[in-house]
Amino acid sequence: MDWARRRKTMIAFGIVLVMGAIVALGWYFFIYQPPSCNDGILNQAELGIDCDGPCKHMCVVPRVDALWSRAVKTSDGVYHGVALVKNPLSNGSATGLNYTMSLYDSGNILVAERRGTFDLAPGETRVLFEANIITRERTPVRAFMKIDGGSWDKADVTAQVVRIIPGVVDEEKRTFTATFENTTPRTVSAVIADALLYDAEGILITASESRIPTIPPRGRQDVVFTWSQPFAKPVITQDIVVRLDATP
């Protein structure tokens, strides 16, 4: 091959390289989308499409059931629906779980129903409290809680920022006192506390929910839970479940 032909070949090869580079760069900057956790493609070591592996969204989600659910009387024809729910995962959080709380009478006939949504932090135990359900002349004797839906993501357990210092139950005055301590150097807002009173068999007698707007840094707030009706049975044990309200 003479020099002129070699020169033409080299120029043609260079043009091909330049054009290839231009096409590659155009594809990379204008067409290529790097793998992500919302691209709808099974890639980057995901166990399912856009879930697990490097993605926070979980492919397999747990079943969540209420540990118990009860209807407790507050006055004639008015009941609270109360359920205790625990997140079975210590490494996953749920948002937008749906629940339906149904109250039934002794003939297993539906008396009333309430619906809502809630979230669960990793390992969290929380109360679902539906206040002042009107039943009129009908008496609910059983409560049923159905939970479904929601979205689950991988997450770590966060430390509880409010410490509970329980006081005493005064059955004559129908009160239960407690102190809530903010363990952090910043103000804690929108604290929701549920007081649960149990009989000798560990069955819920009654419950009350209270909201604390703010607790100052390293401060304390006293709360008195009250009831209008006498307790149906002697109170043997009590518990308080606290959470921070994430509702904007």
BELGIWO-V788596 format. One line per field, one symbol per residue. phi: phi as a letter, one per 20 degrees, with the letter a starting at -180 (. if undefined). burial: + if it has 16 or more other ideal C-beta (glycine too) atoms within 10 Angstrom, else -. Layout:
phi->???
burial->???
This chain:
phi->.fffffffffffffffffffffffffffeddfdfgbebemceblmfebfmblmfeffefddeedcffabbddfdagmcceecbdccffdecbcccmfeccdddcefemdfebbccacbdcegmfdbddcdelefdleedfdbccddcbmncdcfadfdffededdfdcedffelcbdbdddeedecfddledcdecdcefemefebbbdcddgbcfgleccecdeccedfffbfedcbbcdcbefeff
burial->------------------------------------+--------+---+++--+-++--+--+-+--++++++----+++++++-+-+--+++--+-+-+++++-----++-----+++++++-+++++--+-+--+-+--+++-+--+-+--+------+----+-+----+++++-+-+-----+--++++++++-----+++++++-+--+-----+-+-+-+-------+--++++++-----
